[in-house]
Every structure is written in structure tokens, then in C-alpha cells.
Amino acid sequence: MTRYRFGNGEYKYFSYPLPEVIQSLRESFYPELAKTANRWLGYLKKPELFPDNLQDFLKTCEEYEQTRPTPLTSFSRSLPLL
């Protein structure tokens, strides 16, 4: 984190099975994030779309051998003032 001037701290990545609270947040945030991403893809005239639900997205990821979860948290002891 210090390398990018985010203060002193560390990233914590999760693996499967995800903690219940992380999985719940992931499932609840995904539909709105997908809508937003798809809206931007439309603005950019891109044909790709994100699926409406997380499970379909994860199936697509699996088809491309992307099977590691990506949720992470960061713990920072100090953040710089910009």
C-alpha cells in the first residue's frame, strides 16, 4: 500500500469458501454493479454485457479458468491527505 501512497497497511485477500458476510455483500451488490457496468458498456458502444446475476457471471469466469475469488479488504494505519 505504501508503494502507491495509500499509507501503511496490507491487503487481505479471501479464498473460497468466502466468509458469509463477504458472500452476502457480494451477492447483494452485484446486480446494481452489473447494471452500471452494462450502462457504461452501452455508452462505449461495446457489445459485451455482464450477466444479471452473480452466479451466471461466475460460470462465465469459470469457463475462462478464472476461478479465484477477488474480494479483498485493505487495512491502513494512515491515509495521506491529498
Backbone atoms as SQL, in Angstrom:
CREATE TABLE atoms (id INTEGER PRIMARY KEY, chain TEXT, resi INTEGER, resn TEXT, atom TEXT, x REAL, y REAL, z REAL);
INSERT INTO atoms VALUES
  (1, 'A', 1, 'MET', 'N', 0.812, -1.190, 0.000),
  (2, 'A', 1, 'MET', 'CA', 0.000, 0.000, 0.000),
  (3, 'A', 1, 'MET', 'C', 0.861, 1.261, 0.000),
  (4, 'A', 2, 'THR', 'N', 1.954, 1.211, 0.719),
  (5, 'A', 2, 'THR', 'CA', 2.835, 2.373, 0.801),
  (6, 'A', 2, 'THR', 'C', 3.380, 2.731, -0.573),
  (7, 'A', 3, 'ARG', 'N', 3.664, 1.715, -1.362),
  (8, 'A', 3, 'ARG', 'CA', 4.205, 1.913, -2.702),
  (9, 'A', 3, 'ARG', 'C', 3.334, 2.859, -3.533),
  (10, 'A', 4, 'TYR', 'N', 2.007, 2.782, -3.325),
  (11, 'A', 4, 'TYR', 'CA', 1.083, 3.632, -4.078),
  (12, 'A', 4, 'TYR', 'C', 0.590, 4.824, -3.264),
  (13, 'A', 5, 'ARG', 'N', 1.272, 5.120, -2.166),
  (14, 'A', 5, 'ARG', 'CA', 0.980, 6.256, -1.294),
  (15, 'A', 5, 'ARG', 'C', -0.404, 6.170, -0.651),
  (16, 'A', 6, 'PHE', 'N', -0.826, 4.948, -0.305),
  (17, 'A', 6, 'PHE', 'CA', -2.095, 4.754, 0.387),
  (18, 'A', 6, 'PHE', 'C', -1.898, 4.644, 1.896),
  (19, 'A', 7, 'GLY', 'N', -0.706, 4.884, 2.382),
  (20, 'A', 7, 'GLY', 'CA', -0.433, 4.756, 3.804),
  (21, 'A', 7, 'GLY', 'C', 0.179, 3.407, 4.113),
  (22, 'A', 8, 'ASN', 'N', 0.368, 3.136, 5.377),
  (23, 'A', 8, 'ASN', 'CA', 0.923, 1.857, 5.809),
  (24, 'A', 8, 'ASN', 'C', -0.219, 0.898, 6.076),
  (25, 'A', 9, 'GLY', 'N', -0.113, -0.284, 5.564),
  (26, 'A', 9, 'GLY', 'CA', -1.165, -1.267, 5.766),
  (27, 'A', 9, 'GLY', 'C', -0.911, -2.484, 4.910),
  (28, 'A', 10, 'GLU', 'N', -1.921, -3.311, 4.784),
  (29, 'A', 10, 'GLU', 'CA', -1.784, -4.514, 3.979),
  (30, 'A', 10, 'GLU', 'C', -3.131, -4.915, 3.421),
  (31, 'A', 11, 'TYR', 'N', -3.091, -5.629, 2.299),
  (32, 'A', 11, 'TYR', 'CA', -4.290, -6.167, 1.690),
  (33, 'A', 11, 'TYR', 'C', -4.536, -7.563, 2.236),
  (34, 'A', 12, 'LYS', 'N', -5.800, -7.910, 2.394),
  (35, 'A', 12, 'LYS', 'CA', -6.182, -9.257, 2.794),
  (36, 'A', 12, 'LYS', 'C', -7.103, -9.807, 1.720),
  (37, 'A', 13, 'TYR', 'N', -6.656, -10.850, 1.020),
  (38, 'A', 13, 'TYR', 'CA', -7.470, -11.491, 0.003),
  (39, 'A', 13, 'TYR', 'C', -8.205, -12.662, 0.632),
  (40, 'A', 14, 'PHE', 'N', -9.377, -12.955, 0.112),
  (41, 'A', 14, 'PHE', 'CA', -10.170, -14.072, 0.603),
  (42, 'A', 14, 'PHE', 'C', -10.128, -15.211, -0.403),
  (43, 'A', 15, 'SER', 'N', -10.363, -16.415, 0.077),
  (44, 'A', 15, 'SER', 'CA', -10.475, -17.575, -0.804),
  (45, 'A', 15, 'SER', 'C', -11.782, -18.284, -0.475),
  (46, 'A', 16, 'TYR', 'N', -12.163, -19.226, -1.338),
  (47, 'A', 16, 'TYR', 'CA', -13.394, -19.989, -1.096),
  (48, 'A', 16, 'TYR', 'C', -13.168, -20.975, 0.027),
  (49, 'A', 17, 'PRO', 'N', -14.149, -21.225, 0.847),
  (50, 'A', 17, 'PRO', 'CA', -15.440, -20.547, 0.894),
  (51, 'A', 17, 'PRO', 'C', -15.281, -19.154, 1.508),
  (52, 'A', 18, 'LEU', 'N', -15.958, -18.187, 0.910),
  (53, 'A', 18, 'LEU', 'CA', -15.895, -16.820, 1.425),
  (54, 'A', 18, 'LEU', 'C', -16.634, -16.737, 2.751),
  (55, 'A', 19, 'PRO', 'N', -16.201, -15.860, 3.643),
  (56, 'A', 19, 'PRO', 'CA', -16.966, -15.646, 4.868),
  (57, 'A', 19, 'PRO', 'C', -18.394, -15.224, 4.503),
  (58, 'A', 20, 'GLU', 'N', -19.348, -15.626, 5.296),
  (59, 'A', 20, 'GLU', 'CA', -20.763, -15.387, 4.987),
  (60, 'A', 20, 'GLU', 'C', -21.063, -13.916, 4.709),
  (61, 'A', 21, 'VAL', 'N', -20.498, -13.034, 5.514),
  (62, 'A', 21, 'VAL', 'CA', -20.783, -11.611, 5.323),
  (63, 'A', 21, 'VAL', 'C', -20.227, -11.116, 3.981),
  (64, 'A', 22, 'ILE', 'N', -19.066, -11.605, 3.563),
  (65, 'A', 22, 'ILE', 'CA', -18.476, -11.210, 2.285),
  (66, 'A', 22, 'ILE', 'C', -19.318, -11.763, 1.130),
  (67, 'A', 23, 'GLN', 'N', -19.715, -13.019, 1.218),
  (68, 'A', 23, 'GLN', 'CA', -20.547, -13.615, 0.174),
  (69, 'A', 23, 'GLN', 'C', -21.880, -12.889, 0.055),
  (70, 'A', 24, 'SER', 'N', -22.470, -12.549, 1.175),
  (71, 'A', 24, 'SER', 'CA', -23.749, -11.841, 1.178),
  (72, 'A', 24, 'SER', 'C', -23.616, -10.459, 0.534),
  (73, 'A', 25, 'LEU', 'N', -22.562, -9.736, 0.888),
  (74, 'A', 25, 'LEU', 'CA', -22.339, -8.423, 0.292),
  (75, 'A', 25, 'LEU', 'C', -22.101, -8.549, -1.213),
  (76, 'A', 26, 'ARG', 'N', -21.334, -9.526, -1.578),
  (77, 'A', 26, 'ARG', 'CA', -21.021, -9.744, -2.993),
  (78, 'A', 26, 'ARG', 'C', -22.298, -9.997, -3.795),
  (79, 'A', 27, 'GLU', 'N', -23.169, -10.856, -3.268),
  (80, 'A', 27, 'GLU', 'CA', -24.416, -11.178, -3.953),
  (81, 'A', 27, 'GLU', 'C', -25.370, -9.991, -3.996),
  (82, 'A', 28, 'SER', 'N', -25.395, -9.195, -2.942),
  (83, 'A', 28, 'SER', 'CA', -26.332, -8.067, -2.921),
  (84, 'A', 28, 'SER', 'C', -25.849, -6.896, -3.774),
  (85, 'A', 29, 'PHE', 'N', -24.537, -6.681, -3.872),
  (86, 'A', 29, 'PHE', 'CA', -24.010, -5.571, -4.672),
  (87, 'A', 29, 'PHE', 'C', -23.974, -5.873, -6.167),
  (88, 'A', 30, 'TYR', 'N', -23.793, -7.134, -6.516),
  (89, 'A', 30, 'TYR', 'CA', -23.551, -7.486, -7.915),
  (90, 'A', 30, 'TYR', 'C', -24.620, -6.977, -8.884),
  (91, 'A', 31, 'PRO', 'N', -25.924, -7.184, -8.640),
  (92, 'A', 31, 'PRO', 'CA', -26.913, -6.762, -9.655),
  (93, 'A', 31, 'PRO', 'C', -26.822, -5.280, -10.023),
  (94, 'A', 32, 'GLU', 'N', -26.666, -4.406, -9.056),
  (95, 'A', 32, 'GLU', 'CA', -26.566, -2.976, -9.366),
  (96, 'A', 32, 'GLU', 'C', -25.241, -2.634, -10.041),
  (97, 'A', 33, 'LEU', 'N', -24.177, -3.291, -9.621),
  (98, 'A', 33, 'LEU', 'CA', -22.885, -3.056, -10.269),
  (99, 'A', 33, 'LEU', 'C', -22.919, -3.521, -11.725),
  (100, 'A', 34, 'ALA', 'N', -23.576, -4.650, -11.988),
  (101, 'A', 34, 'ALA', 'CA', -23.685, -5.153, -13.358),
  (102, 'A', 34, 'ALA', 'C', -24.496, -4.182, -14.212),
  (103, 'A', 35, 'LYS', 'N', -25.589, -3.656, -13.663),
  (104, 'A', 35, 'LYS', 'CA', -26.394, -2.673, -14.408),
  (105, 'A', 35, 'LYS', 'C', -25.553, -1.447, -14.761),
  (106, 'A', 36, 'THR', 'N', -24.787, -0.967, -13.792),
  (107, 'A', 36, 'THR', 'CA', -23.939, 0.212, -14.025),
  (108, 'A', 36, 'THR', 'C', -22.880, -0.098, -15.081),
  (109, 'A', 37, 'ALA', 'N', -22.228, -1.247, -14.961),
  (110, 'A', 37, 'ALA', 'CA', -21.199, -1.637, -15.931),
  (111, 'A', 37, 'ALA', 'C', -21.800, -1.775, -17.326),
  (112, 'A', 38, 'ASN', 'N', -22.987, -2.368, -17.416),
  (113, 'A', 38, 'ASN', 'CA', -23.632, -2.541, -18.717),
  (114, 'A', 38, 'ASN', 'C', -24.044, -1.199, -19.325),
  (115, 'A', 39, 'ARG', 'N', -24.462, -0.280, -18.482),
  (116, 'A', 39, 'ARG', 'CA', -24.809, 1.053, -18.973),
  (117, 'A', 39, 'ARG', 'C', -23.562, 1.714, -19.582),
  (118, 'A', 40, 'TRP', 'N', -22.434, 1.604, -18.885),
  (119, 'A', 40, 'TRP', 'CA', -21.184, 2.180, -19.400),
  (120, 'A', 40, 'TRP', 'C', -20.736, 1.476, -20.675),
  (121, 'A', 41, 'LEU', 'N', -20.894, 0.176, -20.718),
  (122, 'A', 41, 'LEU', 'CA', -20.541, -0.545, -21.946),
  (123, 'A', 41, 'LEU', 'C', -21.388, -0.047, -23.115),
  (124, 'A', 42, 'GLY', 'N', -22.648, 0.268, -22.843),
  (125, 'A', 42, 'GLY', 'CA', -23.511, 0.830, -23.877),
  (126, 'A', 42, 'GLY', 'C', -23.017, 2.189, -24.342),
  (127, 'A', 43, 'TYR', 'N', -22.635, 3.042, -23.389),
  (128, 'A', 43, 'TYR', 'CA', -22.096, 4.360, -23.746),
  (129, 'A', 43, 'TYR', 'C', -20.850, 4.227, -24.611),
  (130, 'A', 44, 'LEU', 'N', -20.064, 3.198, -24.332),
  (131, 'A', 44, 'LEU', 'CA', -18.818, 2.970, -25.061),
  (132, 'A', 44, 'LEU', 'C', -19.015, 2.157, -26.340),
  (133, 'A', 45, 'LYS', 'N', -20.276, 1.820, -26.610),
  (134, 'A', 45, 'LYS', 'CA', -20.624, 1.052, -27.820),
  (135, 'A', 45, 'LYS', 'C', -19.934, -0.316, -27.854),
  (136, 'A', 46, 'LYS', 'N', -19.843, -0.936, -26.692),
  (137, 'A', 46, 'LYS', 'CA', -19.244, -2.268, -26.586),
  (138, 'A', 46, 'LYS', 'C', -20.364, -3.305, -26.572),
  (139, 'A', 47, 'PRO', 'N', -20.217, -4.404, -27.290),
  (140, 'A', 47, 'PRO', 'CA', -21.283, -5.411, -27.355),
  (141, 'A', 47, 'PRO', 'C', -21.354, -6.323, -26.125),
  (142, 'A', 48, 'GLU', 'N', -20.262, -6.419, -25.367),
  (143, 'A', 48, 'GLU', 'CA', -20.245, -7.314, -24.222),
  (144, 'A', 48, 'GLU', 'C', -21.197, -6.800, -23.149),
  (145, 'A', 49, 'LEU', 'N', -21.802, -7.726, -22.418),
  (146, 'A', 49, 'LEU', 'CA', -22.653, -7.364, -21.278),
  (147, 'A', 49, 'LEU', 'C', -22.349, -8.292, -20.120),
  (148, 'A', 50, 'PHE', 'N', -22.480, -7.758, -18.919),
  (149, 'A', 50, 'PHE', 'CA', -22.365, -8.580, -17.726),
  (150, 'A', 50, 'PHE', 'C', -23.714, -9.230, -17.465),
  (151, 'A', 51, 'PRO', 'N', -23.729, -10.493, -17.025),
  (152, 'A', 51, 'PRO', 'CA', -24.999, -11.151, -16.714),
  (153, 'A', 51, 'PRO', 'C', -25.724, -10.443, -15.565),
  (154, 'A', 52, 'ASP', 'N', -27.030, -10.690, -15.466),
  (155, 'A', 52, 'ASP', 'CA', -27.839, -10.046, -14.428),
  (156, 'A', 52, 'ASP', 'C', -27.556, -10.558, -13.022),
  (157, 'A', 53, 'ASN', 'N', -27.085, -11.798, -12.915),
  (158, 'A', 53, 'ASN', 'CA', -26.849, -12.318, -11.561),
  (159, 'A', 53, 'ASN', 'C', -25.432, -12.854, -11.412),
  (160, 'A', 54, 'LEU', 'N', -24.990, -12.878, -10.180),
  (161, 'A', 54, 'LEU', 'CA', -23.614, -13.249, -9.856),
  (162, 'A', 54, 'LEU', 'C', -23.278, -14.669, -10.285),
  (163, 'A', 55, 'GLN', 'N', -24.200, -15.603, -10.088),
  (164, 'A', 55, 'GLN', 'CA', -23.901, -16.997, -10.417),
  (165, 'A', 55, 'GLN', 'C', -23.594, -17.174, -11.905),
  (166, 'A', 56, 'ASP', 'N', -24.339, -16.481, -12.763),
  (167, 'A', 56, 'ASP', 'CA', -24.051, -16.561, -14.196),
  (168, 'A', 56, 'ASP', 'C', -22.691, -15.938, -14.519),
  (169, 'A', 57, 'PHE', 'N', -22.373, -14.852, -13.849),
  (170, 'A', 57, 'PHE', 'CA', -21.066, -14.225, -14.030),
  (171, 'A', 57, 'PHE', 'C', -19.943, -15.188, -13.623),
  (172, 'A', 58, 'LEU', 'N', -20.125, -15.852, -12.484),
  (173, 'A', 58, 'LEU', 'CA', -19.103, -16.791, -12.012),
  (174, 'A', 58, 'LEU', 'C', -18.956, -17.984, -12.950),
  (175, 'A', 59, 'LYS', 'N', -20.071, -18.415, -13.565),
  (176, 'A', 59, 'LYS', 'CA', -19.986, -19.506, -14.556),
  (177, 'A', 59, 'LYS', 'C', -19.148, -19.068, -15.754),
  (178, 'A', 60, 'THR', 'N', -19.362, -17.839, -16.205),
  (179, 'A', 60, 'THR', 'CA', -18.571, -17.311, -17.319),
  (180, 'A', 60, 'THR', 'C', -17.093, -17.263, -16.941),
  (181, 'A', 61, 'CYS', 'N', -16.814, -16.789, -15.731),
  (182, 'A', 61, 'CYS', 'CA', -15.422, -16.744, -15.260),
  (183, 'A', 61, 'CYS', 'C', -14.811, -18.139, -15.263),
  (184, 'A', 62, 'GLU', 'N', -15.575, -19.111, -14.803),
  (185, 'A', 62, 'GLU', 'CA', -15.077, -20.488, -14.736),
  (186, 'A', 62, 'GLU', 'C', -14.762, -21.027, -16.132),
  (187, 'A', 63, 'GLU', 'N', -15.588, -20.661, -17.108),
  (188, 'A', 63, 'GLU', 'CA', -15.333, -21.096, -18.479),
  (189, 'A', 63, 'GLU', 'C', -13.978, -20.593, -18.989),
  (190, 'A', 64, 'TYR', 'N', -13.540, -19.470, -18.462),
  (191, 'A', 64, 'TYR', 'CA', -12.245, -18.899, -18.842),
  (192, 'A', 64, 'TYR', 'C', -11.158, -19.201, -17.814),
  (193, 'A', 65, 'GLU', 'N', -11.437, -20.195, -16.965),
  (194, 'A', 65, 'GLU', 'CA', -10.497, -20.668, -15.947),
  (195, 'A', 65, 'GLU', 'C', -10.094, -19.591, -14.949),
  (196, 'A', 66, 'GLN', 'N', -11.002, -18.665, -14.700),
  (197, 'A', 66, 'GLN', 'CA', -10.795, -17.651, -13.666),
  (198, 'A', 66, 'GLN', 'C', -11.637, -18.068, -12.457),
  (199, 'A', 67, 'THR', 'N', -11.053, -18.877, -11.610),
  (200, 'A', 67, 'THR', 'CA', -11.820, -19.483, -10.526),
  (201, 'A', 67, 'THR', 'C', -11.478, -18.946, -9.142),
  (202, 'A', 68, 'ARG', 'N', -10.528, -18.047, -9.048),
  (203, 'A', 68, 'ARG', 'CA', -10.170, -17.493, -7.737),
  (204, 'A', 68, 'ARG', 'C', -11.087, -16.316, -7.421),
  (205, 'A', 69, 'PRO', 'N', -11.593, -16.258, -6.189),
  (206, 'A', 69, 'PRO', 'CA', -12.410, -15.097, -5.833),
  (207, 'A', 69, 'PRO', 'C', -11.518, -13.858, -5.729),
  (208, 'A', 70, 'THR', 'N', -12.087, -12.708, -5.945),
  (209, 'A', 70, 'THR', 'CA', -11.287, -11.493, -5.920),
  (210, 'A', 70, 'THR', 'C', -11.592, -10.544, -4.776),
  (211, 'A', 71, 'PRO', 'N', -12.541, -10.860, -3.869),
  (212, 'A', 71, 'PRO', 'CA', -12.777, -9.901, -2.791),
  (213, 'A', 71, 'PRO', 'C', -11.515, -9.670, -1.969),
  (214, 'A', 72, 'LEU', 'N', -11.302, -8.430, -1.611),
  (215, 'A', 72, 'LEU', 'CA', -10.174, -8.107, -0.750),
  (216, 'A', 72, 'LEU', 'C', -10.575, -6.969, 0.165),
  (217, 'A', 73, 'THR', 'N', -9.889, -6.869, 1.248),
  (218, 'A', 73, 'THR', 'CA', -10.037, -5.725, 2.141),
  (219, 'A', 73, 'THR', 'C', -8.659, -5.126, 2.313),
  (220, 'A', 74, 'SER', 'N', -8.624, -3.885, 2.672),
  (221, 'A', 74, 'SER', 'CA', -7.331, -3.277, 2.951),
  (222, 'A', 74, 'SER', 'C', -7.374, -2.690, 4.351),
  (223, 'A', 75, 'PHE', 'N', -6.306, -2.876, 5.031),
  (224, 'A', 75, 'PHE', 'CA', -6.172, -2.346, 6.374),
  (225, 'A', 75, 'PHE', 'C', -5.073, -1.296, 6.330),
  (226, 'A', 76, 'SER', 'N', -5.452, -0.068, 6.607),
  (227, 'A', 76, 'SER', 'CA', -4.499, 1.012, 6.531),
  (228, 'A', 76, 'SER', 'C', -4.343, 1.664, 7.907),
  (229, 'A', 77, 'ARG', 'N', -3.123, 1.906, 8.272),
  (230, 'A', 77, 'ARG', 'CA', -2.868, 2.567, 9.543),
  (231, 'A', 77, 'ARG', 'C', -2.921, 4.086, 9.392),
  (232, 'A', 78, 'SER', 'N', -2.675, 4.553, 8.178),
  (233, 'A', 78, 'SER', 'CA', -2.744, 6.002, 7.937),
  (234, 'A', 78, 'SER', 'C', -2.969, 6.255, 6.462),
  (235, 'A', 79, 'LEU', 'N', -3.829, 7.172, 6.137),
  (236, 'A', 79, 'LEU', 'CA', -4.065, 7.549, 4.756),
  (237, 'A', 79, 'LEU', 'C', -3.507, 8.956, 4.537),
  (238, 'A', 80, 'PRO', 'N', -2.831, 9.173, 3.439),
  (239, 'A', 80, 'PRO', 'CA', -2.273, 10.506, 3.189),
  (240, 'A', 80, 'PRO', 'C', -3.387, 11.493, 2.829),
  (241, 'A', 81, 'LEU', 'N', -3.179, 12.713, 3.150),
  (242, 'A', 81, 'LEU', 'CA', -4.094, 13.778, 2.741),
  (243, 'A', 81, 'LEU', 'C', -3.680, 14.232, 1.362),
  (244, 'A', 82, 'LEU', 'N', -4.614, 14.275, 0.458),
  (245, 'A', 82, 'LEU', 'CA', -4.285, 14.673, -0.917),
  (246, 'A', 82, 'LEU', 'C', -4.494, 16.146, -1.107);
